[in-house]
Amino acid sequence: MSNTDDPVLELRSLEKHFSTSNGIFDAVRHRLTGSSPGSVRAVDGVNMELRRNQVQGVIGESGCGKTTLLRTLMGLYEPSGGELYFHGEPVSEFSKSDWKDFRRQVQLVFQDPFNSLDPKFSVRRTLAEPLQIHGLDYDKERIVEMLESVGLTPAEKYLTRFPSQLSGGEKQRVSIARALITEPDVILADEPASMLDVSTQAEILNLLNRLTDEFGVSMLYISHDLSTVSYICDRINVMYLGRVVEEAPTKELLTDPKHPYTDALIRSIPIPDPHYVRERPDIHGEPGDPINMPTGCRFKNRCPKRMDICDQKPLDVTVEGEETRTVACHLYYDHDATDGRVQDHQPAMTDQPVEEAR
């Protein structure tokens, strides 16, 4: 039995790696040459705890592993290592009925509202379908109340409409209503405002902010836009090449970033003032190759504070603050205490093709 103090979702050293082998010909080549297939370490040892009624963000550049992390949490990818816990229970031990209950309690809001709704389904049928799938009572009044909760009023006007008759913002509101209709414990939001215009983005963010409190639901918010994540999230996880390099309460992270990569992200947030002049972040080059991952710190080749010790893998260490925060950086711990034994681990191998890693 799970304890009420358990996190709703907990990730312990979660990994998802993809093999670079492209089929039988590569397998034969590796056998003949004696070489080993490489792998993309899309998610590589991520630790996280999502508490009840908490909103956490995952931020990072394109290709850092955010979407792969979300798909692994949904069960669309099988982890290569580590464990995911839901209400204290390991997902790897779930039965078929456990998975069905998990699907009801963990819902997804997609990035693209223009393609996430079935064009043949009316709004009423879109919200009724998850109720039917999970054996929940179908009630028109329940659907009407949900539409009103997401700001589609009067609800009766929207029940018979199809996606082609809705604006982008209205489509995303329907998607949010569909996610909440099963009364889930967790919402996984995959950049839900990124494809909308700026004014509509603000409306959707305000809506999500209100609904997480109103329905008591936890949310993991994935985005590349730090300004939107900082608006809605209680805590932020900064991800770089498959690893969380800093995790902290939103206010502390924005006002006092510890990791050089986090500092660069914050300095890159656009300021809506043409006369404002600020120092540019001293970051150069591109993210490292996710197949031939650099040993040690993965940010070292772009870091303005690089040291010799950065050739070794940094520990996740707790730093001082009003609340618990961690950072994976050699700047924040005594290396003599570790006796130099911190080494980068070797990737696990799977037969999943690299094309699926994003």
C-alpha positions as CSV (number, residue, x, y, z in Angstrom):
1,M,0.0,0.0,0.0
2,S,1.2,3.5,-0.8
3,N,1.7,6.1,1.9
4,T,-0.1,9.4,1.7
5,D,3.3,11.1,2.0
6,D,4.7,9.3,-1.0
7,P,5.3,11.4,-4.2
8,V,2.6,11.0,-6.8
9,L,5.4,10.3,-9.4
10,E,8.9,9.4,-8.5
11,L,11.8,8.8,-10.8
12,R,14.9,7.0,-9.6
13,S,17.9,7.1,-11.9
14,L,15.5,6.7,-14.9
15,E,17.2,6.0,-18.2
16,K,16.0,5.6,-21.8
17,H,18.7,4.8,-24.4
18,F,18.3,4.1,-28.1
19,S,20.5,1.8,-30.2
20,T,22.0,3.4,-33.3
21,S,21.9,0.0,-35.1
22,N,19.6,0.2,-38.1
23,G,18.8,-3.5,-38.6
24,I,20.3,-6.8,-39.7
25,F,23.0,-5.2,-41.9
26,D,24.4,-3.2,-39.1
27,A,24.2,-6.2,-36.8
28,V,26.3,-8.2,-39.4
29,R,28.8,-5.4,-39.7
30,H,29.3,-5.1,-36.0
31,R,29.7,-8.9,-35.7
32,L,32.3,-9.0,-38.6
33,T,34.3,-6.0,-37.4
34,G,34.0,-6.8,-33.7
35,S,32.6,-3.3,-33.0
36,S,29.7,-2.5,-30.6
37,P,26.6,-0.5,-31.6
38,G,26.4,2.9,-30.1
39,S,23.5,4.4,-28.3
40,V,21.7,7.7,-27.8
41,R,21.4,8.4,-24.1
42,A,18.3,10.5,-24.4
43,V,17.3,10.2,-20.7
44,D,20.3,9.3,-18.5
45,G,19.8,8.9,-14.8
46,V,17.0,11.4,-14.0
47,N,15.8,11.7,-10.4
48,M,12.6,13.6,-9.6
49,E,9.8,13.7,-7.1
50,L,6.4,15.1,-8.1
51,R,4.3,15.8,-5.0
52,R,0.5,16.2,-4.7
53,N,-0.9,19.4,-6.2
54,Q,2.6,20.4,-7.3
55,V,3.6,21.8,-10.7
56,Q,7.1,21.0,-11.8
57,G,8.8,22.1,-15.0
58,V,11.4,20.5,-17.2
59,I,13.3,23.0,-19.3
60,G,16.1,22.6,-21.9
61,E,17.2,23.1,-25.5
62,S,15.7,21.0,-28.3
63,G,17.2,17.5,-28.2
64,C,17.9,17.5,-24.5
65,G,15.5,14.6,-23.9
66,K,12.4,16.3,-22.6
67,T,10.0,14.6,-24.9
68,T,11.6,11.2,-24.5
69,L,11.3,11.6,-20.7
70,L,7.6,12.4,-21.1
71,R,7.0,9.4,-23.4
72,T,8.8,7.1,-20.9
73,L,6.6,8.4,-18.1
74,M,3.5,7.6,-20.1
75,G,4.7,4.1,-20.7
76,L,5.2,4.6,-24.5
77,Y,8.9,3.7,-24.1
78,E,10.2,1.0,-21.8
79,P,13.0,2.4,-19.5
80,S,16.5,1.2,-20.2
81,G,17.3,1.5,-16.5
82,G,16.2,2.9,-13.2
83,E,12.6,2.9,-12.0
84,L,9.4,4.9,-12.1
85,Y,7.1,4.8,-9.1
86,F,3.4,5.8,-9.1
87,H,2.0,6.4,-5.6
88,G,5.0,4.5,-4.2
89,E,4.4,1.4,-6.4
90,P,7.0,0.4,-9.1
91,V,5.6,0.7,-12.6
92,S,7.7,-2.2,-13.8
93,E,5.6,-4.5,-11.6
94,F,2.2,-3.3,-12.9
95,S,-0.4,-5.8,-14.1
96,K,-2.7,-5.1,-17.1
97,S,-5.4,-3.7,-14.8
98,D,-2.8,-1.5,-13.0
99,W,-1.8,0.0,-16.3
100,K,-5.4,0.8,-17.2
101,D,-5.8,2.6,-13.9
102,F,-2.5,4.4,-14.5
103,R,-3.7,5.6,-17.9
104,R,-6.8,7.0,-16.3
105,Q,-4.9,8.8,-13.5
106,V,-2.0,10.1,-15.7
107,Q,-3.3,12.2,-18.6
108,L,-1.5,14.1,-21.3
109,V,-2.0,17.5,-22.9
110,F,-0.4,17.6,-26.3
111,Q,1.7,20.3,-27.8
112,D,-0.3,20.6,-31.0
113,P,-4.0,21.4,-30.5
114,F,-4.6,21.3,-34.2
115,N,-3.8,17.6,-34.6
116,S,-4.5,16.2,-31.1
117,L,-8.3,16.2,-31.6
118,D,-10.1,13.7,-33.9
119,P,-11.6,15.9,-36.7
120,K,-14.6,13.5,-36.9
121,F,-15.5,13.8,-33.2
122,S,-17.7,16.6,-31.8
123,V,-16.7,18.2,-28.6
124,R,-19.2,16.2,-26.7
125,R,-17.9,12.9,-28.1
126,T,-14.3,14.0,-27.5
127,L,-15.0,14.3,-23.8
128,A,-17.3,11.3,-23.6
129,E,-14.7,8.9,-25.2
130,P,-12.3,8.8,-22.2
131,L,-15.2,8.2,-19.9
132,Q,-16.4,5.3,-22.0
133,I,-12.9,3.8,-22.3
134,H,-12.3,3.8,-18.5
135,G,-15.8,2.7,-17.6
136,L,-16.8,5.9,-15.9
137,D,-20.4,7.2,-15.8
138,Y,-21.3,9.2,-18.9
139,D,-23.2,12.3,-17.8
140,K,-23.9,15.3,-20.1
141,E,-24.0,17.6,-17.1
142,R,-20.5,16.4,-16.2
143,I,-19.3,17.3,-19.7
144,V,-21.0,20.7,-19.5
145,E,-19.4,21.5,-16.2
146,M,-16.0,20.6,-17.5
147,L,-16.4,22.8,-20.5
148,E,-17.4,25.7,-18.3
149,S,-14.4,25.0,-16.0
150,V,-12.0,25.5,-19.0
151,G,-13.7,28.7,-20.1
152,L,-15.8,27.4,-23.0
153,T,-19.1,29.2,-22.2
154,P,-21.9,28.8,-22.8
155,A,-21.0,25.1,-22.9
156,E,-24.2,24.1,-24.8
157,K,-22.9,26.2,-27.8
158,Y,-19.7,24.0,-28.0
159,L,-21.1,20.5,-27.5
160,T,-22.0,19.9,-31.2
161,R,-19.0,21.7,-32.7
162,F,-16.2,20.0,-34.5
163,P,-12.4,20.9,-34.3
164,S,-12.6,22.7,-37.6
165,Q,-15.1,25.1,-36.0
166,L,-12.8,26.0,-33.1
167,S,-9.9,28.4,-32.8
168,G,-6.4,27.2,-31.7
169,G,-7.1,28.3,-28.1
170,E,-10.5,26.7,-28.0
171,K,-9.0,23.4,-29.3
172,Q,-6.4,23.5,-26.5
173,R,-9.1,24.2,-23.9
174,V,-11.0,21.1,-25.2
175,S,-7.8,19.1,-24.9
176,I,-7.4,20.2,-21.3
177,A,-11.0,19.4,-20.5
178,R,-10.5,15.9,-22.1
179,A,-7.4,15.4,-19.8
180,L,-9.3,16.4,-16.7
181,I,-12.6,14.7,-17.3
182,T,-11.3,11.4,-15.8
183,E,-10.3,13.2,-12.6
184,P,-6.6,12.3,-12.9
185,D,-3.9,12.7,-10.3
186,V,-1.2,13.8,-12.8
187,I,-1.2,15.9,-15.9
188,L,1.8,15.7,-18.3
189,A,1.8,18.8,-20.4
190,D,4.0,18.8,-23.5
191,E,4.6,22.5,-24.3
192,P,0.8,23.1,-24.4
193,A,1.1,26.8,-25.2
194,S,4.0,26.8,-27.7
195,M,1.9,26.7,-30.9
196,L,-0.5,29.4,-29.9
197,D,-0.2,33.2,-30.3
198,V,1.1,35.2,-27.4
199,S,-2.3,36.4,-26.0
200,T,-3.7,32.9,-26.2
201,Q,-0.6,31.5,-24.5
202,A,-1.3,33.7,-21.5
203,E,-4.9,32.6,-21.3
204,I,-3.9,28.9,-21.4
205,L,-1.2,29.3,-18.8
206,N,-3.6,31.2,-16.5
207,L,-6.2,28.4,-17.1
208,L,-3.7,25.7,-16.2
209,N,-2.6,27.6,-13.1
210,R,-6.1,27.9,-11.9
211,L,-7.2,24.3,-12.7
212,T,-4.3,22.6,-10.9
213,D,-5.4,24.3,-7.7
214,E,-9.1,23.8,-8.4
215,F,-8.8,20.1,-9.2
216,G,-5.9,19.3,-6.9
217,V,-3.9,17.8,-9.7
218,S,-0.2,17.5,-10.0
219,M,1.5,18.6,-13.3
220,L,4.8,18.0,-15.1
221,Y,5.2,20.9,-17.6
222,I,7.7,20.3,-20.4
223,S,8.9,23.3,-22.4
224,H,11.9,25.0,-24.0
225,D,10.6,28.4,-22.9
226,L,11.9,29.3,-19.4
227,S,9.6,32.4,-19.2
228,T,6.4,30.3,-19.4
229,V,7.8,27.5,-17.1
230,S,8.7,30.1,-14.5
231,Y,5.2,31.5,-14.6
232,I,3.4,28.3,-13.8
233,C,5.8,26.0,-12.0
234,D,6.6,25.6,-8.3
235,R,9.9,23.9,-9.1
236,I,12.1,23.7,-12.2
237,N,14.4,20.9,-13.5
238,V,17.0,22.1,-16.0
239,M,17.9,19.3,-18.4
240,Y,21.0,19.1,-20.6
241,L,21.9,16.1,-22.9
242,G,19.7,13.7,-21.0
243,R,20.6,14.7,-17.5
244,V,19.0,17.1,-15.0
245,V,21.9,19.5,-14.2
246,E,19.9,21.7,-11.7
247,E,16.7,21.4,-9.8
248,A,15.3,24.1,-7.5
249,P,12.3,26.1,-6.5
250,T,11.4,28.5,-9.3
251,K,12.1,31.8,-7.4
252,E,15.5,30.6,-6.2
253,L,16.5,29.3,-9.6
254,L,15.6,32.5,-11.4
255,T,17.3,34.8,-8.9
256,D,20.3,32.7,-8.0
257,P,21.1,30.1,-10.7
258,K,24.0,27.8,-9.7
259,H,24.8,25.8,-12.8
260,P,26.5,27.8,-15.7
261,Y,24.0,26.4,-18.2
262,T,21.0,27.5,-16.1
263,D,22.6,31.0,-15.8
264,A,23.0,31.1,-19.6
265,L,19.3,30.1,-20.1
266,I,18.1,32.9,-17.7
267,R,20.3,35.5,-19.4
268,S,18.8,34.5,-22.8
269,I,15.2,35.2,-21.8
270,P,13.9,38.0,-24.1
271,I,13.3,41.4,-22.4
272,P,10.4,43.3,-24.1
273,D,12.4,46.6,-24.0
274,P,14.4,47.7,-27.1
275,H,16.5,50.1,-25.0
276,Y,17.4,47.5,-22.4
277,V,21.1,46.4,-22.6
278,R,22.4,43.4,-20.8
279,E,25.5,41.2,-20.8
280,R,25.3,38.3,-23.2
281,P,25.9,34.8,-21.8
282,D,29.4,33.6,-22.4
283,I,28.3,30.3,-24.1
284,H,29.6,29.2,-27.4
285,G,29.2,26.1,-29.7
286,E,26.5,23.5,-30.0
287,P,25.3,20.8,-27.5
288,G,27.5,17.7,-27.6
289,D,26.9,14.6,-29.7
290,P,24.3,12.5,-27.9
291,I,25.8,9.3,-29.5
292,N,29.4,10.1,-28.7
293,M,28.7,11.7,-25.3
294,P,31.6,13.6,-23.8
295,T,33.0,12.0,-20.7
296,G,32.7,13.8,-17.4
297,C,30.5,16.9,-17.4
298,R,28.4,17.1,-20.6
299,F,28.5,20.9,-20.6
300,K,32.2,21.3,-20.2
301,N,33.0,22.1,-23.9
302,R,30.7,25.2,-23.7
303,C,31.2,26.2,-20.1
304,P,33.0,29.4,-19.3
305,K,34.1,28.0,-15.9
306,R,35.6,24.8,-17.1
307,M,38.2,23.1,-14.9
308,D,40.4,20.0,-15.3
309,I,38.1,18.2,-12.9
310,C,35.3,18.6,-15.4
311,D,36.6,15.5,-17.2
312,Q,35.1,13.5,-14.4
313,K,31.3,13.1,-14.0
314,P,29.9,15.7,-11.4
315,L,27.9,14.5,-8.5
316,D,24.3,15.7,-7.8
317,V,24.9,17.8,-4.7
318,T,22.6,19.7,-2.4
319,V,23.3,23.4,-2.1
320,E,22.2,26.0,0.4
321,G,18.8,27.7,0.0
322,E,15.4,28.3,1.5
323,E,14.3,24.9,0.1
324,T,16.0,21.8,-1.1
325,R,17.9,22.3,-4.4
326,T,20.4,20.2,-6.2
327,V,23.1,20.9,-8.9
328,A,25.3,18.7,-10.9
329,C,28.5,20.8,-11.0
330,H,32.0,20.5,-9.8
331,L,31.9,24.1,-8.5
332,Y,29.8,23.1,-5.5
333,Y,31.5,20.3,-3.6
334,D,34.8,19.2,-2.1
335,H,36.5,16.9,-4.6
336,D,39.1,15.6,-2.0
337,A,36.1,14.1,-0.1
338,T,35.2,12.0,-3.1
339,D,38.8,10.9,-3.7
340,G,38.4,11.5,-7.4
341,R,36.4,8.3,-7.9
342,V,33.4,9.9,-9.7
343,Q,33.3,8.4,-13.2
344,D,30.9,8.5,-16.0
345,H,28.8,5.3,-16.4
346,Q,28.5,3.3,-19.5
347,P,25.2,3.3,-21.4
348,A,22.7,0.5,-21.4
349,M,21.8,-0.9,-24.7
350,T,18.4,-1.4,-26.3
351,D,17.2,-2.5,-29.7
352,Q,15.0,0.6,-30.1
353,P,16.0,2.7,-33.2
354,V,17.7,6.0,-32.7
355,E,15.2,7.8,-35.0
356,E,12.7,7.7,-32.1
357,A,14.9,9.6,-29.7
358,R,13.9,13.3,-29.5
